[in-house]
Amino acid sequence: MGRGPHPARHPHHLICNADESEPGTFKDRTLIENDPYALIESMAIASLAIGCELGRVYLRGEYLRAHRTLSTAIERCRSAGLLGASAGFDIEIIRGAGAYICGEETAIFNSIEGYRGEPRNKPPFPFESGLFGEPTAVNNVETLMNVPSIIAEGRQADRRLFCLSGAVRRPGVIEAPIGITLGALIERAGGLREGSSFAPSCSAEPPAASPVRPTSIFPSMTPDSARSGSPSAPAS
C-alpha cells in the first residue's frame, strides 16, 4: 500500500538514497552505523534549504544494524525536540525490499508510492516532478553528510569514500582525496593478499561502471575515470 503525500505547506520532498545496491559498496552503511546524527543534521539543513517538512531515508532492507542505529538516533532527536512537529521537520525511514533497480532515484519514487520499482522517463526531472509529482531532491548518504562541514568550516568536498573488498589485506572503507590513484588505494588497504592477482572491477555512481583493466592500475580515481575505466592523469 502506497504512502500519501505529506501535508506540508511547501510541497517539496527530500530523499536520502541509502539503498546502496551496487555490488561491493558499503560506504553509506558504514556512515549510518557510525554517525547517524550527522545524517540527521545534514537532512535537516537540506530540508531548510528546499522548504521540506518530511525527509525520507530509503534504506536497503538488508541493513538491519543501520536501521536500528538510525531509528534510535531519530527517536532521541524527537525526544529532544530536534525532530518532529515542534521542530518543523521529521524523518521517516522506508526499507527497501531488495530490488536492485530501486537504487535508481526515480524507481525509488515508484517504490515509495506503492508501485513497482521501475525507473521513470526523463524529463521531467526530479527537481521538477519527482515524488508524488512534486519537486524532489535526492542525494545519497555520503553527499548529504558533506553539507555540515561545508557550511560550518567552508571545506571543499574534495575527498571521497572508496570501498575496497576482495583480495586486499585490509578490506574496508577508505577516505581519500579525489584523484588518488587506484594503486595508492590498494596500498592503503595493505596491498594484495599473497597469491592474488590484479583484476579489479571499479564501480562508481551512477551504476554500470566499466571494469578497470589490469594494465590501468594507476588511473586517477575521479568520477569520470571510474565510469569509463580509462586512466587519467594521477593527482599531483
SEPA-14078 format. One line per field, with one value per residue: residue number from 1; residue in one letter; x, y, z of N, C-alpha, C in turn; chain. Coordinates in steps of 0.02 Angstrom, whole numbers, padded with zeros to 5 digits. Atoms other than C-alpha are relative to their C-alpha. Layout:
doba c(NUM, ...)
kolnu c(a, ...)
nx c(X, ...)
ny c(Y, ...)
nz c(Z, ...)
cax c(X, ...)
cay c(Y, ...)
caz c(Z, ...)
cx c(X, ...)
cy c(Y, ...)
cz c(Z, ...)
miti c(A, ...)
//
This chain:
doba c(1, 2, 3, 4, 5, 6, 7, 8, 9, 10, 11, 12, 13, 14, 15, 16, 17, 18, 19, 20, 21, 22, 23, 24, 25, 26, 27, 28, 29, 30, 31, 32, 33, 34, 35, 36, 37, 38, 39, 40, 41, 42, 43, 44, 45, 46, 47, 48, 49, 50, 51, 52, 53, 54, 55, 56, 57, 58, 59, 60, 61, 62, 63, 64, 65, 66, 67, 68, 69, 70, 71, 72, 73, 74, 75, 76, 77, 78, 79, 80, 81, 82, 83, 84, 85, 86, 87, 88, 89, 90, 91, 92, 93, 94, 95, 96, 97, 98, 99, 100, 101, 102, 103, 104, 105, 106, 107, 108, 109, 110, 111, 112, 113, 114, 115, 116, 117, 118, 119, 120, 121, 122, 123, 124, 125, 126, 127, 128, 129, 130, 131, 132, 133, 134, 135, 136, 137, 138, 139, 140, 141, 142, 143, 144, 145, 146, 147, 148, 149, 150, 151, 152, 153, 154, 155, 156, 157, 158, 159, 160, 161, 162, 163, 164, 165, 166, 167, 168, 169, 170, 171, 172, 173, 174, 175, 176, 177, 178, 179, 180, 181, 182, 183, 184, 185, 186, 187, 188, 189, 190, 191, 192, 193, 194, 195, 196, 197, 198, 199, 200, 201, 202, 203, 204, 205, 206, 207, 208, 209, 210, 211, 212, 213, 214, 215, 216, 217, 218, 219, 220, 221, 222, 223, 224, 225, 226, 227, 228, 229, 230, 231, 232, 233, 234, 235, 236)
kolnu c(m, g, r, g, p, h, p, a, r, h, p, h, h, l, i, c, n, a, d, e, s, e, p, g, t, f, k, d, r, t, l, i, e, n, d, p, y, a, l, i, e, s, m, a, i, a, s, l, a, i, g, c, e, l, g, r, v, y, l, r, g, e, y, l, r, a, h, r, t, l, s, t, a, i, e, r, c, r, s, a, g, l, l, g, a, s, a, g, f, d, i, e, i, i, r, g, a, g, a, y, i, c, g, e, e, t, a, i, f, n, s, i, e, g, y, r, g, e, p, r, n, k, p, p, f, p, f, e, s, g, l, f, g, e, p, t, a, v, n, n, v, e, t, l, m, n, v, p, s, i, i, a, e, g, r, q, a, d, r, r, l, f, c, l, s, g, a, v, r, r, p, g, v, i, e, a, p, i, g, i, t, l, g, a, l, i, e, r, a, g, g, l, r, e, g, s, s, f, a, p, s, c, s, a, e, p, p, a, a, s, p, v, r, p, t, s, i, f, p, s, m, t, p, d, s, a, r, s, g, s, p, s, a, p, a, s)
nx c(00043, -00041, 00005, 00025, -00045, -00001, 00037, -00045, 00015, -00040, 00001, -00065, -00018, -00071, -00011, -00068, -00005, -00045, 00013, -00069, 00007, -00056, -00045, -00063, 00005, 00025, -00021, 00057, 00016, -00051, 00013, 00060, -00012, -00049, 00019, 00068, 00020, -00025, 00049, 00060, -00017, -00006, 00066, 00034, -00026, 00026, 00072, 00007, -00019, 00049, 00068, 00028, 00017, -00009, -00053, 00006, -00061, 00017, -00055, -00003, 00034, -00046, -00041, 00036, -00034, 00007, 00069, 00006, -00040, 00031, 00065, -00013, -00022, 00058, 00044, -00033, 00007, 00070, 00009, -00034, 00032, -00038, 00040, 00071, 00043, -00026, -00060, 00018, -00029, -00005, -00032, 00032, -00042, 00036, -00045, 00009, 00016, -00054, -00001, -00060, 00017, 00025, -00054, 00009, 00039, 00071, 00030, 00016, 00065, 00053, 00002, 00030, 00071, 00037, 00000, -00059, -00060, -00027, -00020, 00045, -00031, -00021, 00035, -00023, -00051, 00026, 00007, 00062, 00056, -00029, 00046, 00069, 00004, -00021, -00073, -00033, -00073, -00023, -00072, -00019, -00021, -00065, 00009, 00033, -00041, -00050, 00030, -00017, -00068, -00006, 00030, -00031, -00072, -00018, -00040, 00019, 00014, -00053, -00018, 00052, -00008, -00010, 00010, -00046, 00016, -00033, -00066, -00046, -00015, 00044, 00060, 00037, 00013, -00058, 00011, -00060, 00015, 00018, -00059, -00048, -00003, 00025, -00056, -00010, 00055, -00015, -00054, 00029, 00036, -00050, -00022, 00036, -00018, -00049, 00029, 00055, -00019, 00038, 00052, 00054, 00058, 00007, 00067, 00012, 00068, 00053, -00024, -00022, -00068, -00040, -00056, -00066, -00043, -00060, -00053, 00016, 00000, -00012, 00042, 00022, 00068, 00049, 00063, -00001, -00042, 00031, 00055, -00024, -00051, -00060, -00043, -00012, -00063, 00001, -00001, -00068)
ny c(-00060, -00059, -00053, -00062, -00057, -00032, -00064, -00055, -00064, -00002, 00068, 00022, 00062, 00016, 00072, 00024, 00065, 00045, 00068, 00026, 00068, 00018, 00051, -00024, -00066, 00003, -00062, -00032, 00040, -00016, -00067, 00001, 00038, -00033, -00069, -00014, -00069, -00042, 00005, -00037, -00071, -00017, -00002, -00059, -00058, 00004, -00014, -00072, -00031, 00012, -00009, 00068, 00015, 00071, 00033, 00073, 00039, 00063, 00040, 00070, 00042, 00045, -00037, 00004, -00040, -00070, -00019, -00009, -00057, -00062, -00006, -00022, -00070, -00041, -00004, -00043, -00069, -00019, -00010, -00062, -00055, -00018, 00025, 00006, -00058, -00061, -00022, -00018, 00048, 00068, 00048, 00066, 00052, 00047, 00055, 00031, 00071, 00039, -00008, -00036, -00058, -00055, -00047, -00055, -00049, -00003, 00063, -00011, -00034, 00050, 00045, -00034, -00012, 00063, 00031, 00040, -00041, -00006, -00069, -00041, -00037, -00069, -00041, -00051, 00019, 00000, -00067, -00029, 00044, 00061, 00038, -00024, -00051, -00064, -00008, 00046, 00003, 00068, 00007, 00057, -00016, -00033, -00067, -00041, -00008, -00052, -00066, -00039, -00026, -00052, -00060, -00023, -00011, -00021, 00051, 00024, 00072, 00025, 00067, 00049, 00065, 00055, 00067, 00051, 00067, 00051, 00028, -00047, 00024, -00032, -00027, -00049, -00066, -00044, -00069, -00023, -00056, 00015, -00002, 00051, 00055, 00064, 00035, -00027, 00025, 00070, -00002, -00020, 00059, 00051, 00036, 00061, 00059, 00042, 00046, -00031, -00040, -00062, 00000, -00033, -00032, -00063, -00027, -00067, -00023, 00049, 00068, 00024, -00022, 00049, 00028, -00029, 00052, 00013, -00045, -00068, 00001, -00067, -00056, -00046, 00019, -00053, 00028, 00015, 00057, 00059, 00021, 00022, 00051, -00023, -00037, -00071, -00020, 00004, -00063, -00019)
nz c(00000, 00007, -00050, 00028, -00008, -00065, 00006, -00017, 00030, 00061, 00026, 00023, -00033, -00007, -00007, -00007, 00032, -00036, 00024, 00008, 00024, 00043, -00030, -00027, -00030, -00069, -00033, -00031, -00060, -00050, -00025, -00042, -00061, -00043, -00018, 00026, -00014, 00054, 00054, -00022, 00006, 00071, 00030, -00027, 00037, 00068, -00001, -00008, 00063, 00053, -00024, -00007, -00069, -00013, 00038, 00002, 00012, 00033, -00026, 00023, -00048, -00035, -00047, -00063, -00051, 00018, -00015, -00073, -00022, 00022, -00034, -00069, 00002, 00017, -00059, -00049, 00023, -00012, -00072, -00018, 00035, 00059, 00056, -00017, 00014, -00032, 00036, 00069, 00047, -00026, 00045, 00004, 00031, 00042, 00015, 00065, -00002, 00031, 00073, 00021, 00041, -00042, -00014, 00048, -00037, 00017, -00022, -00070, -00004, 00011, -00057, -00057, 00016, 00000, 00065, 00015, 00002, 00067, 00015, 00039, 00055, -00012, -00049, -00047, -00047, -00069, -00029, 00028, -00016, -00027, -00043, 00002, 00052, -00029, 00002, -00046, -00001, -00017, -00007, -00041, -00068, 00000, 00026, -00051, -00060, 00013, -00007, -00060, -00001, 00051, -00027, -00062, 00006, 00068, 00033, 00066, 00002, 00044, -00022, 00011, -00032, 00048, -00030, 00025, -00022, 00041, -00017, -00033, -00068, -00049, 00034, -00039, 00029, -00005, 00020, 00035, 00045, 00069, 00043, -00021, 00047, -00023, -00031, -00067, -00042, -00016, -00050, -00064, -00025, -00017, 00059, 00016, -00039, 00032, 00048, 00037, 00058, 00005, 00052, -00037, 00030, -00036, 00009, -00027, 00014, 00007, 00009, 00066, 00015, 00036, -00038, 00009, 00028, -00038, 00022, -00022, -00073, -00026, 00021, -00052, -00017, 00005, 00024, 00071, 00015, -00028, 00044, 00066, -00005, 00034, -00046, 00010, -00031, -00073, -00037, -00021)
cax c(00000, 00071, 00102, 00008, 00094, 00146, 00028, 00167, 00150, 00287, 00259, 00444, 00521, 00692, 00750, 00912, 00955, 01031, 00983, 01166, 01132, 01290, 01398, 01546, 01479, 01454, 01512, 01337, 01302, 01466, 01422, 01249, 01309, 01449, 01371, 01182, 01167, 01274, 01148, 01002, 01090, 01128, 00949, 00885, 00997, 00943, 00760, 00780, 00861, 00721, 00570, 00533, 00445, 00472, 00632, 00635, 00781, 00760, 00866, 00922, 00816, 00964, 01045, 00971, 01103, 01097, 00907, 00917, 01053, 00966, 00795, 00866, 00950, 00790, 00688, 00817, 00810, 00620, 00628, 00747, 00632, 00755, 00638, 00450, 00307, 00389, 00547, 00454, 00545, 00541, 00625, 00544, 00640, 00575, 00654, 00680, 00631, 00795, 00760, 00923, 00837, 00768, 00939, 00891, 00815, 00653, 00624, 00630, 00483, 00379, 00426, 00378, 00214, 00170, 00204, 00327, 00504, 00540, 00632, 00531, 00564, 00658, 00609, 00528, 00674, 00653, 00681, 00530, 00417, 00476, 00390, 00201, 00232, 00311, 00487, 00607, 00790, 00878, 01054, 01150, 01214, 01393, 01339, 01221, 01347, 01469, 01347, 01382, 01570, 01550, 01435, 01523, 01704, 01697, 01776, 01777, 01702, 01868, 01875, 01778, 01748, 01810, 01755, 01890, 01848, 01906, 02089, 02161, 02238, 02126, 01955, 01851, 01807, 01949, 01932, 02050, 02066, 01980, 02115, 02208, 02270, 02195, 02367, 02383, 02212, 02265, 02423, 02319, 02221, 02383, 02412, 02352, 02344, 02482, 02445, 02317, 02325, 02258, 02094, 01982, 01809, 01781, 01606, 01550, 01386, 01290, 01296, 01358, 01539, 01666, 01797, 01970, 02094, 02245, 02357, 02273, 02322, 02368, 02218, 02168, 02009, 01893, 01708, 01742, 01885, 01788, 01640, 01745, 01877, 02008, 02159, 02177, 02325, 02368, 02342, 02499)
cay c(00000, 00169, 00316, 00478, 00646, 00734, 00881, 01011, 01195, 01178, 01026, 00986, 00819, 00762, 00583, 00509, 00364, 00233, 00083, 00056, -00096, -00089, -00245, -00208, -00044, -00018, 00161, 00227, 00084, 00122, 00306, 00273, 00143, 00254, 00428, 00429, 00603, 00677, 00613, 00684, 00853, 00851, 00812, 00949, 01076, 01015, 01024, 01205, 01246, 01171, 01202, 01022, 00961, 00774, 00688, 00506, 00386, 00245, 00112, -00054, -00188, -00298, -00160, -00215, -00136, 00027, 00029, 00003, 00133, 00267, 00230, 00252, 00416, 00483, 00441, 00525, 00682, 00682, 00666, 00815, 00920, 00920, 00823, 00811, 00936, 01058, 01064, 01084, 00937, 00750, 00598, 00435, 00275, 00171, 00000, -00069, -00246, -00297, -00238, -00187, -00064, 00036, 00113, 00221, 00384, 00381, 00197, 00250, 00366, 00223, 00110, 00239, 00275, 00090, 00047, -00074, -00009, 00041, 00195, 00337, 00427, 00592, 00732, 00784, 00779, 00750, 00934, 00973, 00823, 00685, 00601, 00620, 00730, 00866, 00940, 00818, 00822, 00652, 00625, 00481, 00472, 00524, 00676, 00739, 00712, 00832, 00975, 01021, 01036, 01138, 01260, 01266, 01263, 01311, 01147, 01089, 00920, 00860, 00692, 00534, 00366, 00214, 00035, -00096, -00279, -00443, -00493, -00348, -00374, -00249, -00233, -00085, 00097, 00218, 00407, 00486, 00641, 00639, 00599, 00468, 00326, 00153, 00084, 00201, 00147, -00036, 00006, 00092, -00070, -00164, -00220, -00380, -00542, -00665, -00768, -00644, -00561, -00392, -00400, -00268, -00206, -00025, 00041, 00220, 00312, 00313, 00123, 00021, 00075, -00013, -00132, -00060, -00157, -00241, -00127, 00025, 00001, 00186, 00281, 00435, 00394, 00532, 00508, 00517, 00391, 00271, 00272, 00248, 00129, 00235, 00306, 00493, 00592, 00550, 00686, 00783)
caz c(00000, -00051, 00064, 00033, 00013, 00172, 00205, 00206, 00171, 00042, -00069, -00086, -00042, 00018, -00005, 00058, -00056, 00060, -00046, -00096, -00203, -00311, -00281, -00169, -00100, 00086, 00123, 00160, 00280, 00369, 00385, 00456, 00580, 00645, 00643, 00617, 00695, 00556, 00429, 00530, 00541, 00355, 00308, 00424, 00338, 00166, 00215, 00269, 00102, -00004, 00107, 00157, 00315, 00297, 00242, 00191, 00205, 00079, 00166, 00096, 00178, 00224, 00327, 00493, 00605, 00509, 00528, 00716, 00737, 00634, 00710, 00885, 00838, 00760, 00915, 01028, 00921, 00930, 01119, 01125, 01015, 00870, 00756, 00746, 00742, 00863, 00756, 00591, 00513, 00534, 00457, 00402, 00363, 00218, 00199, 00026, -00019, -00100, -00279, -00362, -00479, -00333, -00310, -00461, -00400, -00499, -00459, -00276, -00309, -00378, -00233, -00102, -00191, -00187, -00368, -00447, -00429, -00608, -00673, -00745, -00907, -00900, -00924, -00812, -00692, -00504, -00460, -00570, -00541, -00426, -00279, -00293, -00446, -00338, -00335, -00252, -00202, -00199, -00133, -00059, 00119, 00081, -00020, 00115, 00254, 00169, 00199, 00382, 00362, 00203, 00292, 00461, 00402, 00219, 00169, -00010, -00049, -00119, -00030, -00063, 00019, -00076, -00040, -00058, -00049, -00120, -00122, -00021, 00151, 00241, 00156, 00209, 00177, 00143, 00141, 00015, -00095, -00263, -00390, -00288, -00396, -00385, -00346, -00197, -00132, -00141, -00044, 00091, 00105, 00140, -00039, -00119, -00021, -00058, -00212, -00279, -00449, -00501, -00597, -00517, -00558, -00512, -00482, -00452, -00450, -00563, -00586, -00735, -00720, -00831, -00760, -00733, -00839, -00758, -00861, -00782, -00600, -00585, -00652, -00555, -00460, -00519, -00558, -00745, -00745, -00634, -00753, -00910, -00843, -00930, -00838, -00816, -00755, -00573, -00445, -00403)
cx c(00044, -00012, -00024, 00050, -00005, -00035, 00042, -00023, 00037, 00004, 00066, 00021, 00076, 00007, 00075, 00002, 00053, -00012, 00065, 00000, 00055, 00044, 00065, -00002, -00030, 00019, -00059, -00022, 00049, -00012, -00059, 00013, 00047, -00018, -00069, -00021, 00026, -00048, -00063, 00013, 00002, -00068, -00040, 00022, -00028, -00074, -00014, 00013, -00055, -00072, -00038, -00014, 00008, 00054, -00008, 00068, -00022, 00059, -00004, -00027, 00045, 00042, -00036, 00032, -00006, -00071, -00010, 00035, -00033, -00068, 00008, 00019, -00058, -00046, 00031, -00006, -00071, -00011, 00032, -00030, 00037, -00032, -00072, -00037, 00028, 00061, -00016, 00030, 00005, 00030, -00036, 00049, -00046, 00049, -00017, -00010, 00052, 00003, 00059, -00018, -00023, 00055, -00002, -00051, -00074, -00036, -00017, -00068, -00056, -00007, -00035, -00075, -00041, -00004, 00062, 00061, 00032, 00018, -00053, 00039, 00018, 00007, -00072, 00051, -00026, -00009, -00062, -00061, 00029, -00051, -00069, -00009, 00022, 00076, 00034, 00076, 00020, 00076, 00016, 00027, 00065, -00007, -00031, 00046, 00061, -00026, 00022, 00070, 00011, -00028, 00039, 00073, 00022, 00042, -00026, -00013, 00049, 00026, -00059, 00014, 00003, -00008, 00048, -00017, 00033, 00069, 00049, 00007, -00048, -00061, -00035, -00012, 00060, -00020, 00065, -00019, -00023, 00063, 00054, 00001, -00027, 00055, 00012, -00054, 00014, 00055, -00027, -00039, 00048, 00026, -00042, 00021, 00048, -00034, -00055, 00028, -00048, -00048, -00062, -00059, -00015, -00069, -00004, -00071, 00003, 00027, 00022, 00068, 00037, 00055, 00064, 00046, 00062, 00058, -00010, -00001, 00011, -00044, -00016, -00073, -00045, -00065, 00001, 00042, -00030, -00056, 00026, 00048, 00065, 00042, 00001, 00063, -00005, 00002, 00071, 00003)
cy c(00062, 00050, 00064, 00057, 00030, 00067, 00059, 00064, 00007, -00071, -00020, -00061, -00009, -00075, -00013, -00071, -00042, -00072, -00037, -00073, -00020, -00052, 00032, 00069, -00006, 00063, 00033, -00037, 00017, 00068, 00001, -00035, 00037, 00071, 00017, 00072, 00048, -00001, 00039, 00075, 00022, 00006, 00060, 00063, 00001, 00017, 00075, 00035, -00007, 00010, -00066, -00015, -00074, -00028, -00075, -00031, -00066, -00047, -00072, -00047, -00046, 00035, 00004, 00043, 00074, 00025, 00011, 00063, 00066, 00011, 00026, 00074, 00046, 00008, 00044, 00074, 00024, 00015, 00066, 00061, 00022, -00025, -00003, 00066, 00064, 00028, 00021, -00045, -00067, -00045, -00067, -00048, -00047, -00055, -00031, -00075, -00041, 00006, 00043, 00065, 00058, 00045, 00060, 00049, 00000, -00065, 00003, 00033, -00051, -00046, 00032, 00011, -00065, -00036, -00044, 00045, 00000, 00073, 00036, 00035, 00071, 00035, -00024, -00029, 00007, 00069, 00036, -00040, -00067, -00039, 00033, 00057, 00069, 00005, -00040, 00004, -00070, 00001, -00061, 00023, 00040, 00073, 00046, 00014, 00046, 00069, 00037, 00029, 00054, 00066, 00027, 00020, 00023, -00051, -00014, -00075, -00033, -00068, -00046, -00062, -00053, -00066, -00049, -00067, -00050, -00018, 00053, -00022, 00030, 00030, 00051, 00064, 00045, 00069, 00027, 00058, -00025, 00007, -00049, -00057, -00064, -00040, 00024, -00023, -00072, -00003, 00019, -00058, -00058, -00039, -00063, -00057, -00044, -00050, 00029, 00039, 00058, -00004, 00033, 00019, 00061, 00028, 00068, 00019, 00052, -00069, -00014, 00027, -00057, -00028, 00038, -00056, -00010, 00046, 00071, 00006, 00070, 00054, 00045, -00013, 00062, -00030, -00018, -00061, -00064, -00025, -00030, -00058, 00020, 00042, 00074, 00018, -00005, 00068, 00015, 00003)
cz c(00000, 00056, -00035, 00010, 00070, -00005, 00022, -00034, -00066, -00028, -00033, 00041, 00000, 00011, 00005, -00028, 00035, -00021, -00013, -00024, -00049, 00034, 00025, 00031, 00070, 00039, 00037, 00063, 00056, 00031, 00048, 00066, 00049, 00020, -00028, 00011, -00054, -00059, 00017, -00007, -00073, -00033, 00026, -00035, -00070, -00002, 00007, -00067, -00053, 00023, 00006, 00073, 00018, -00046, 00004, -00014, -00030, 00012, -00026, 00054, 00040, 00054, 00068, 00055, -00015, 00016, 00074, 00024, -00019, 00033, 00071, 00002, -00016, 00060, 00054, -00019, 00008, 00074, 00023, -00035, -00063, -00064, 00022, -00012, 00029, -00036, -00071, -00052, 00033, -00053, 00006, -00034, -00040, -00021, -00067, 00007, -00038, -00076, -00021, -00035, 00043, 00026, -00048, 00028, -00018, 00016, 00074, 00007, -00007, 00059, 00060, -00011, -00003, -00066, -00008, -00008, -00068, -00013, -00042, -00056, 00023, -00067, 00011, 00048, 00071, 00030, -00027, 00021, 00022, 00039, 00001, -00051, 00023, 00001, 00056, -00007, 00024, 00003, 00042, 00068, 00000, -00023, 00052, 00059, -00011, 00018, 00063, 00000, -00053, 00027, 00060, -00009, -00069, -00037, -00070, 00003, -00047, 00023, -00010, 00042, -00053, 00036, -00033, 00030, -00046, 00026, 00026, 00073, 00052, -00036, 00045, -00039, 00013, -00024, -00031, -00045, -00069, -00043, 00022, -00051, 00031, 00035, 00071, 00048, 00022, 00052, 00068, 00031, 00015, -00059, -00011, 00046, -00040, -00046, -00042, -00059, -00006, -00059, 00029, -00043, 00042, -00013, 00033, -00017, -00056, -00017, -00071, -00019, -00034, 00044, -00014, -00023, 00042, -00019, 00025, 00076, 00029, -00031, 00059, 00013, 00004, -00024, -00074, -00016, 00027, -00044, -00064, 00004, -00031, 00049, -00019, 00038, 00075, 00031, 00021, 00075)
miti c(A, A, A, A, A, A, A, A, A, A, A, A, A, A, A, A, A, A, A, A, A, A, A, A, A, A, A, A, A, A, A, A, A, A, A, A, A, A, A, A, A, A, A, A, A, A, A, A, A, A, A, A, A, A, A, A, A, A, A, A, A, A, A, A, A, A, A, A, A, A, A, A, A, A, A, A, A, A, A, A, A, A, A, A, A, A, A, A, A, A, A, A, A, A, A, A, A, A, A, A, A, A, A, A, A, A, A, A, A, A, A, A, A, A, A, A, A, A, A, A, A, A, A, A, A, A, A, A, A, A, A, A, A, A, A, A, A, A, A, A, A, A, A, A, A, A, A, A, A, A, A, A, A, A, A, A, A, A, A, A, A, A, A, A, A, A, A, A, A, A, A, A, A, A, A, A, A, A, A, A, A, A, A, A, A, A, A, A, A, A, A, A, A, A, A, A, A, A, A, A, A, A, A, A, A, A, A, A, A, A, A, A, A, A, A, A, A, A, A, A, A, A, A, A, A, A, A, A, A, A, A, A, A, A, A, A)
//
